[in-house]
Amino acid sequence: MGPFSNNSPQPSPPPSNGTRLPTPDVEGAPQNIFAAPEPDREGLKKWLTVTLIIAGVMAVAGIVVFALYVYVSNTPSYMLGAAFQNLVASEGEAGTIAYQSNQSVHGTTNGDFLAYTDPTNPHVSSLTINLGQDASRVSTTAPLFPDSNYTQAAGLGNIGQLVQDMGGNASALTPDNLVRLSSLDGQWYSLTADDIQEVSTILPQHIVQAGPTSADFEQLEQLYLQHPFFTPAQQFNDERIDGIASMHIKVAIDSAKLSDFLQSVKATNIKSLRLTDTDIQTILHSPLLSGTTMEVWIARSDRTFEQIRLAHGDQTLTLTFKSEEAAAQRQTILRPNNAQSAAGPLRQTHDILTAKPATK
């Protein structure tokens, strides 16, 4: 509508309910207004402080536990127990033998040993021992199966020279007897319960009831781990054996644990071994047991035996371990064929060794 329009201006209509502005309720109660509170800085500081304290306590506790573990795991008792456990669990051990005596002609008689389990069957094992050098070298190999045992010797004709080198009496080992012994070389023999019964008149040892088997040795090993009767008696300064830092310990026998071990052997009824209470008392009071001292050297790095030394009177036997050599020589162990009864060789050997020397 322009300024020159003939229509009269009309008043604006009042706003409808849909476009009417709300009217403040000045008469009602005041409305609540919600606003974000300021952060509780004191509470946050307390939470951070508590968290840091807990973290610090846990860190200190961890350090203490680790330090305690390091300390305990390097005590003679722990090292000795770990070394025996590692020896039982080992798949093979090799090393050298050194026998010394004031009566020995050469002062020291050397040898070596090799023991390992079959890589295809952990319940089958083999032990080989060589003692002496050149013309005095005598060897024996003994594979063990869970149900049987076998033995093969070599160099039995040299045993006279070996006995002399070690300071023993070889007067009964005449050339003829040595020829008889050498005839046993290279043949496999197996020792059974029947063999033990057959030679009971010449070997009156009722404790041994049959030839040992690998199952018997496994039971003895587990029983020892349950009743470890070897205990540290004295710790010496560390030494290096073949360049390896080793803890040097003098070992004693705990009579109470040894008794428990023997009682367990008796209760287990091991096939080849039968003990009575009288046998146990005889072993516990044996002069050989009380008169023998034992020292061991245990590698700090992996807690395995590096060396074991047994001494009785003027005789000393030292075993030095070289485990890496055993791993290289492990092989499948086959059951020998056509093994003969061991009763005959045992009787023949007994007759030779107990023969009275010929008088001149």
Secondary structure as GFF3:
##gff-version 3
##sequence-region A 1 360
A	DSSP	three_ten_helix	17	19	.	.	.	ID=ss1
A	DSSP	alpha_helix	41	72	.	.	.	ID=ss2
A	DSSP	alpha_helix	76	89	.	.	.	ID=ss3
A	DSSP	beta_strand	92	101	.	.	.	ID=ss4
A	DSSP	beta_strand	108	118	.	.	.	ID=ss5
A	DSSP	beta_strand	121	131	.	.	.	ID=ss6
A	DSSP	three_ten_helix	134	136	.	.	.	ID=ss7
A	DSSP	beta_strand	138	145	.	.	.	ID=ss8
A	DSSP	beta_strand	148	149	.	.	.	ID=ss9
A	DSSP	beta_strand	152	154	.	.	.	ID=ss10
A	DSSP	three_ten_helix	156	158	.	.	.	ID=ss11
A	DSSP	alpha_helix	159	165	.	.	.	ID=ss12
A	DSSP	alpha_helix	175	182	.	.	.	ID=ss13
A	DSSP	beta_strand	189	190	.	.	.	ID=ss14
A	DSSP	alpha_helix	193	198	.	.	.	ID=ss15
A	DSSP	alpha_helix	214	226	.	.	.	ID=ss16
A	DSSP	beta_strand	230	235	.	.	.	ID=ss17
A	DSSP	beta_strand	239	241	.	.	.	ID=ss18
A	DSSP	beta_strand	244	253	.	.	.	ID=ss19
A	DSSP	alpha_helix	255	268	.	.	.	ID=ss20
A	DSSP	alpha_helix	277	284	.	.	.	ID=ss21
A	DSSP	alpha_helix	287	290	.	.	.	ID=ss22
A	DSSP	beta_strand	292	299	.	.	.	ID=ss23
A	DSSP	beta_strand	305	312	.	.	.	ID=ss24
A	DSSP	beta_strand	315	321	.	.	.	ID=ss25
A	DSSP	alpha_helix	323	329	.	.	.	ID=ss26
A	DSSP	beta_strand	340	341	.	.	.	ID=ss27
A	DSSP	alpha_helix	343	353	.	.	.	ID=ss28
###
